[in-house]
Amino acid sequence: MLRTPLLIAGRSTACRKFVERAPFTRDLVTRFVAGTTLEEALPVVGGITADRLVTLDHLGEDVADEAQARETADVYTRLLAELGGRGLAERVEVSVKLSAVGQALPVDGRKTALDNARRICEAAEAVGTTVTLDMEDHTTTDSTLEVLRELRVDFPWVGAVLQAYLRRTEADCRDLAREGSRVRLCKGAYDEPASVAYRDKGEVDRSYVRCLKTLMNGAGYPMVASHDPRVIEIAGHLAAAANRSADSYEYQMLYGIRTEEQTALAAGGRRMRVYVPYGQEWYGYYMRRLAERPANLAFFARSLWSSR
């Protein structure tokens, strides 16, 4: 019931100002965001890499002009150079939202995003790591997959994200379950209409399992992005049934959520990657995390009450 209002609040300027100015904000943000600057985030990333892998996301989306898009790409090239210089590139890749590098621009948006994403991929390749293209709302899916196909001509290791709540995703999984393809499968965090997405939790869960089965039986590298213990158990069974080795797929979870389970999976010999966001534009990301899980909202409410 609260999912839609929270997602609407995530787009509200008034709500954003209230949360950013509230005295309890810092504790809330540091629960899910590794800092507002790269200098704050890197020690967090370094600590995680002791036993897990990381995908690092510089938060931001829907840039308004080409200059902003170029600046975002510049930020990524600098952070990738920093990862290489600190010896972290072997265990840390980056996640990129195409809308943050120009996809939503009214003129030549896709070309701008492709050119900036290409620069980021070149920087990643130079230090020996990879890039995954984040997926946003359903209106961007076709454009994102088109950019993915073009990038993979020169960078076949570029990862994709597919969202199980979209009705089209089973077909997309079949298309991408091929040799060398890296696919992060998540449930989805946007408020999508019933015409394109499953709205019932049970339907989303069943779609996730069907999609995951396709990826596990394919020739690519599945990335199981879920905090659901049942999904994690099912993923293990599907991997075993497909005769997959432990290094031929991985689990992914968000920074700040189910940390004990993350470390337990890593200790058990599983490849476990943590999605670590940082940056000034944390508000939209944070509100989507609240909308995804009631436990996150309870944490927010406790923090709000204790600050009074």
C-alpha positions as CSV (number, residue, x, y, z in Angstrom):
1,M,0.0,0.0,0.0
2,L,2.9,2.4,0.7
3,R,5.0,1.6,-2.3
4,T,3.3,4.1,-4.7
5,P,3.2,7.0,-2.2
6,L,6.9,6.5,-1.4
7,L,7.9,6.4,-5.0
8,I,5.8,9.6,-5.6
9,A,7.6,11.2,-2.6
10,G,10.9,10.2,-4.2
11,R,10.0,12.7,-7.0
12,S,8.8,15.4,-4.7
13,T,11.0,18.5,-4.3
14,A,9.2,19.4,-1.0
15,C,9.7,15.9,0.5
16,R,13.3,15.9,-0.6
17,K,14.0,19.3,1.1
18,F,12.3,18.0,4.3
19,V,14.4,14.8,4.4
20,E,17.7,16.5,3.5
21,R,17.2,19.1,6.3
22,A,16.0,16.8,9.0
23,P,18.5,16.2,11.9
24,F,18.2,12.4,11.5
25,T,19.1,12.4,7.8
26,R,22.8,11.5,8.1
27,D,22.1,8.3,10.1
28,L,19.5,7.3,7.5
29,V,21.7,8.0,4.5
30,T,24.8,6.2,5.9
31,R,22.7,3.1,6.3
32,F,22.3,2.7,2.6
33,V,24.7,5.2,1.0
34,A,28.5,5.0,1.4
35,G,29.0,8.7,1.5
36,T,28.4,11.8,-0.6
37,T,32.0,11.9,-2.0
38,L,34.4,9.3,-3.5
39,E,36.8,10.1,-0.6
40,E,34.1,9.0,1.9
41,A,33.0,5.9,-0.2
42,L,36.5,4.4,-0.9
43,P,37.2,3.3,2.7
44,V,33.8,1.6,2.8
45,V,34.5,-0.1,-0.5
46,G,37.9,-1.2,0.7
47,G,36.5,-2.8,3.8
48,I,33.9,-4.7,1.9
49,T,36.4,-6.1,-0.6
50,A,38.1,-8.0,2.2
51,D,35.6,-10.8,1.7
52,R,33.1,-9.6,-1.0
53,L,33.0,-8.0,-4.4
54,V,31.6,-4.5,-5.1
55,T,29.8,-2.6,-7.9
56,L,30.1,1.1,-7.2
57,D,27.4,3.5,-8.3
58,H,27.9,7.3,-8.5
59,L,24.3,8.4,-7.8
60,G,22.5,10.6,-10.3
61,E,20.0,10.4,-13.1
62,D,18.0,12.4,-15.6
63,V,20.7,15.1,-16.3
64,A,19.4,18.2,-17.9
65,D,22.1,19.1,-20.4
66,E,25.2,17.7,-22.3
67,A,27.6,19.4,-19.9
68,Q,26.1,17.6,-16.9
69,A,26.2,14.3,-18.8
70,R,29.9,14.8,-19.7
71,E,30.7,15.7,-16.0
72,T,29.1,12.5,-14.9
73,A,31.2,10.5,-17.3
74,D,34.3,12.4,-16.1
75,V,33.4,11.5,-12.5
76,Y,33.3,7.8,-13.5
77,T,36.6,8.0,-15.4
78,R,38.2,9.6,-12.3
79,L,36.8,7.0,-9.9
80,L,37.9,4.2,-12.1
81,A,41.4,5.6,-12.2
82,E,41.3,5.8,-8.4
83,L,40.2,2.2,-8.2
84,G,43.1,1.1,-10.4
85,G,45.6,3.2,-8.5
86,R,44.5,1.7,-5.2
87,G,44.6,-1.9,-6.5
88,L,40.8,-2.3,-6.1
89,A,39.8,-2.8,-9.7
90,E,40.1,-6.5,-9.6
91,R,37.3,-6.7,-7.0
92,V,35.3,-3.5,-7.8
93,E,33.3,-2.7,-11.0
94,V,31.0,0.2,-11.6
95,S,27.2,0.6,-12.3
96,V,26.0,3.4,-14.6
97,K,22.6,4.8,-15.2
98,L,22.4,5.9,-18.8
99,S,20.0,8.8,-17.9
100,A,22.9,10.2,-15.8
101,V,25.1,10.4,-18.9
102,G,22.5,11.9,-21.3
103,Q,19.9,9.3,-22.3
104,A,17.0,11.5,-21.4
105,L,18.2,14.6,-23.3
106,P,15.6,15.7,-25.9
107,V,18.1,16.0,-28.7
108,D,20.5,13.1,-29.5
109,G,20.0,11.6,-26.0
110,R,20.8,8.0,-26.9
111,K,24.0,9.1,-28.9
112,T,25.2,11.3,-26.0
113,A,24.6,8.4,-23.5
114,L,26.4,5.9,-25.8
115,D,29.4,8.2,-26.3
116,N,29.7,8.9,-22.6
117,A,29.2,5.2,-21.7
118,R,31.9,4.3,-24.2
119,R,34.3,6.6,-22.4
120,I,33.5,5.0,-19.1
121,C,34.0,1.5,-20.6
122,E,37.4,2.6,-22.0
123,A,38.4,3.8,-18.5
124,A,37.2,0.5,-17.0
125,E,39.1,-1.6,-19.5
126,A,42.3,0.4,-18.9
127,V,42.3,-0.6,-15.2
128,G,41.0,-4.2,-15.7
129,T,37.4,-4.0,-14.5
130,T,33.9,-4.0,-15.9
131,V,30.8,-1.8,-16.2
132,T,27.1,-2.7,-15.7
133,L,24.4,-0.6,-17.2
134,D,21.6,0.0,-14.6
135,M,18.0,-0.3,-15.8
136,E,15.5,2.4,-15.0
137,D,11.8,2.7,-15.7
138,H,10.2,0.7,-18.6
139,T,10.3,3.7,-21.0
140,T,14.1,3.4,-21.1
141,T,14.4,-0.4,-21.6
142,D,14.6,-0.5,-25.4
143,S,17.1,2.4,-25.5
144,T,19.3,0.9,-22.8
145,L,19.4,-2.5,-24.5
146,E,20.3,-0.8,-27.8
147,V,23.2,1.0,-26.2
148,L,24.2,-2.3,-24.5
149,R,24.4,-4.0,-27.9
150,E,26.5,-1.3,-29.4
151,L,28.9,-1.2,-26.5
152,R,29.3,-5.0,-26.5
153,V,30.8,-4.8,-30.0
154,D,34.0,-3.4,-28.5
155,F,33.4,-4.3,-24.8
156,P,31.7,-7.7,-24.7
157,W,31.9,-7.8,-20.9
158,V,29.5,-4.9,-20.4
159,G,26.7,-6.1,-18.0
160,A,23.0,-5.6,-18.3
161,V,20.2,-5.3,-15.7
162,L,16.8,-6.9,-16.3
163,Q,13.8,-6.4,-14.0
164,A,11.6,-9.4,-13.4
165,Y,8.4,-7.4,-12.8
166,L,8.3,-6.3,-16.4
167,R,6.2,-8.6,-18.6
168,R,8.8,-8.5,-21.4
169,T,11.7,-9.7,-19.2
170,E,11.5,-13.4,-19.9
171,A,12.0,-12.8,-23.6
172,D,14.9,-10.4,-22.8
173,C,16.5,-13.1,-20.7
174,R,16.3,-15.5,-23.6
175,D,18.0,-12.9,-25.8
176,L,20.8,-12.2,-23.4
177,A,21.5,-15.7,-22.0
178,R,24.4,-16.2,-24.3
179,E,28.2,-16.7,-24.1
180,G,29.9,-13.8,-22.4
181,S,26.7,-12.0,-21.4
182,R,26.6,-10.7,-17.8
183,V,23.0,-10.1,-16.6
184,R,21.9,-8.8,-13.2
185,L,18.4,-9.9,-12.5
186,C,16.4,-7.9,-10.0
187,K,12.8,-7.6,-9.2
188,G,12.4,-3.9,-10.0
189,A,12.1,-0.7,-8.0
190,Y,9.9,1.7,-10.1
191,D,6.1,2.2,-10.1
192,E,5.1,0.7,-13.4
193,P,1.6,0.3,-14.9
194,A,-0.1,-3.1,-15.0
195,S,0.0,-2.9,-18.8
196,V,3.8,-3.5,-18.8
197,A,4.5,-4.9,-15.3
198,Y,3.3,-7.5,-12.8
199,R,1.8,-5.7,-9.8
200,D,1.2,-8.6,-7.5
201,K,4.1,-9.7,-5.4
202,G,3.5,-13.4,-6.1
203,E,3.5,-12.8,-9.8
204,V,6.7,-10.9,-9.6
205,D,8.3,-13.7,-7.6
206,R,7.2,-16.3,-10.1
207,S,8.5,-14.2,-13.0
208,Y,11.8,-13.8,-11.2
209,V,12.2,-17.6,-10.9
210,R,11.3,-18.2,-14.5
211,C,13.8,-15.6,-15.7
212,L,16.5,-16.9,-13.4
213,K,16.0,-20.4,-14.7
214,T,16.5,-19.1,-18.2
215,L,19.7,-17.4,-17.3
216,M,21.1,-20.3,-15.3
217,N,20.4,-22.6,-18.2
218,G,22.0,-20.2,-20.7
219,A,25.6,-19.7,-21.6
220,G,26.0,-16.3,-19.8
221,Y,26.9,-15.1,-16.3
222,P,23.8,-14.6,-14.1
223,M,24.0,-12.1,-11.3
224,V,21.2,-12.9,-8.8
225,A,20.2,-9.5,-7.3
226,S,17.9,-10.4,-4.4
227,H,17.6,-10.2,-0.6
228,D,14.9,-12.8,-0.5
229,P,16.1,-16.0,1.3
230,R,13.8,-18.1,-0.7
231,V,15.1,-16.7,-4.0
232,I,18.7,-17.2,-2.9
233,E,17.9,-20.9,-2.0
234,I,16.2,-21.4,-5.4
235,A,19.2,-19.8,-7.2
236,G,21.5,-22.4,-5.6
237,H,19.2,-25.3,-6.7
238,L,19.0,-23.9,-10.2
239,A,22.7,-23.5,-10.4
240,A,23.3,-27.0,-9.3
241,A,20.7,-28.4,-11.7
242,A,22.5,-26.5,-14.5
243,N,25.9,-27.9,-13.4
244,R,27.3,-24.4,-12.8
245,S,30.5,-23.9,-10.9
246,A,30.6,-21.4,-8.0
247,D,32.5,-18.9,-10.1
248,S,30.0,-19.0,-13.1
249,Y,27.4,-16.8,-11.3
250,E,27.1,-14.5,-8.4
251,Y,24.7,-13.1,-5.8
252,Q,24.2,-9.4,-5.4
253,M,22.7,-7.4,-2.5
254,L,22.5,-3.7,-1.7
255,Y,24.9,-2.0,0.7
256,G,23.3,-1.9,4.2
257,I,20.8,-4.7,3.6
258,R,21.2,-8.2,5.0
259,T,24.9,-7.7,5.7
260,E,25.1,-10.9,7.8
261,E,23.7,-12.9,4.9
262,Q,26.1,-11.3,2.5
263,T,29.1,-12.3,4.6
264,A,27.7,-15.8,5.2
265,L,27.4,-16.4,1.5
266,A,30.9,-15.2,0.9
267,A,32.2,-17.4,3.7
268,G,30.5,-20.3,2.1
269,G,32.4,-19.9,-1.1
270,R,29.8,-18.0,-3.1
271,R,30.6,-15.0,-5.2
272,M,28.9,-12.2,-3.4
273,R,28.8,-8.6,-4.8
274,V,27.6,-5.6,-2.9
275,Y,25.9,-2.7,-4.8
276,V,27.5,0.4,-3.1
277,P,26.0,3.8,-4.0
278,Y,27.6,7.2,-3.1
279,G,27.1,10.8,-4.1
280,Q,25.1,13.9,-3.4
281,E,22.0,12.7,-5.4
282,W,21.1,10.1,-2.9
283,Y,17.4,11.1,-2.3
284,G,15.7,9.2,-5.1
285,Y,17.8,6.1,-4.5
286,Y,16.9,6.2,-0.8
287,M,13.2,6.5,-1.4
288,R,13.2,3.5,-3.7
289,R,14.9,1.5,-1.0
290,L,12.1,2.4,1.4
291,A,9.5,1.5,-1.1
292,E,11.0,-1.9,-1.7
293,R,11.0,-3.4,1.8
294,P,8.8,-2.6,4.8
295,A,11.8,-3.3,7.1
296,N,13.5,-0.3,5.5
297,L,10.5,1.9,6.2
298,A,10.4,0.7,9.8
299,F,14.1,1.7,10.2
300,F,13.2,5.2,8.8
301,A,10.3,5.5,11.2
302,R,12.4,4.5,14.2
303,S,15.0,7.1,13.3
304,L,12.4,9.8,12.8
305,W,10.9,9.1,16.2
306,S,14.2,8.9,18.1
307,S,15.2,12.3,16.6
308,R,12.2,14.1,18.1
